[in-house]
Amino acid sequence: MGSKAPTWADQWGRGGYGDERDDDTTMTNKKRLGNSSSKMEEVKAVASAGFDKAKAAAVVGAQKVKSGTSVGVKWIKNQYQKKRSSK
């Protein structure tokens, strides 16, 4: 049964919660994110652009629903009037 598959420790790491190697990695990532304010501004700008696009799409969709409903109500009224006048 000599399997060449990695062990659990190889797959998931040898240290447990609070392993020093994990702490070092976390600190390195925090140092990398030191200029986070400019990155946050970029993210906000992209999100704002996405929001504007979504808002425009919602407005167009609402207009289509409104006009479709109007046409549908008029069609129902016409059908009702045709039935009432034929009697």
C-alpha positions in Angstrom: 0.0 0.0 0.0 2.8 2.4 -0.7 0.8 5.5 -1.8 2.6 8.5 -3.2 -0.2 10.8 -2.1 0.8 13.6 0.3 0.0 13.3 3.9 -2.5 15.4 5.7 0.3 17.5 7.2 1.8 18.1 3.8 -1.5 19.2 2.4 -2.7 21.4 5.3 0.5 22.6 7.0 2.3 21.3 10.0 1.5 24.0 12.5 -1.7 24.6 14.3 -3.5 27.7 15.3 -1.0 30.5 16.0 1.9 28.9 14.2 4.8 31.3 14.0 5.1 30.8 10.3 1.5 31.9 9.8 2.2 35.0 11.9 5.1 36.0 9.8 3.0 35.6 6.6 0.3 37.8 8.1 2.7 40.5 9.0 4.2 40.4 5.5 0.8 40.7 3.9 0.0 43.7 6.2 3.2 45.4 5.1 2.3 44.8 1.5 -1.0 46.5 2.0 0.6 49.6 3.5 -0.7 51.8 0.8 -4.3 50.6 1.2 -5.9 54.1 1.1 -5.1 54.5 -2.6 -6.2 50.9 -3.3 -9.4 51.7 -1.4 -10.0 54.7 -3.6 -9.5 52.6 -6.7 -12.0 50.1 -5.4 -14.5 52.8 -4.6 -14.1 54.3 -8.1 -14.7 50.9 -9.7 -17.7 50.2 -7.5 -19.2 53.6 -8.2 -18.9 53.0 -11.9 -20.5 49.6 -11.5 -23.3 51.1 -9.4 -24.0 53.7 -12.1 -24.2 51.0 -14.7 -26.6 49.0 -12.6 -28.7 52.0 -11.8 -29.0 52.8 -15.6 -30.0 49.2 -16.3 -32.6 49.3 -13.5 -34.1 52.5 -14.9 -34.4 51.1 -18.4 -35.9 47.9 -17.0 -38.4 49.8 -15.0 -39.4 51.8 -18.0 -39.9 48.6 -20.0 -42.1 47.1 -17.3 -44.1 50.3 -17.1 -44.8 50.5 -20.8 -45.5 46.8 -21.0 -48.0 47.0 -18.2 -49.7 50.0 -19.8 -50.0 48.1 -23.1 -51.3 45.0 -21.3 -54.0 47.0 -19.4 -55.1 48.7 -22.6 -55.4 45.3 -24.3 -57.5 43.9 -21.4 -59.8 47.0 -21.5 -60.3 46.6 -25.3 -61.1 42.9 -24.9 -63.6 43.7 -22.1 -65.3 46.4 -24.2 -65.5 44.1 -27.2 -67.2 41.5 -25.1 -69.6 44.0 -23.5 -70.6 45.6 -26.9 -71.2 42.3 -28.7 -74.0 41.3 -26.2 
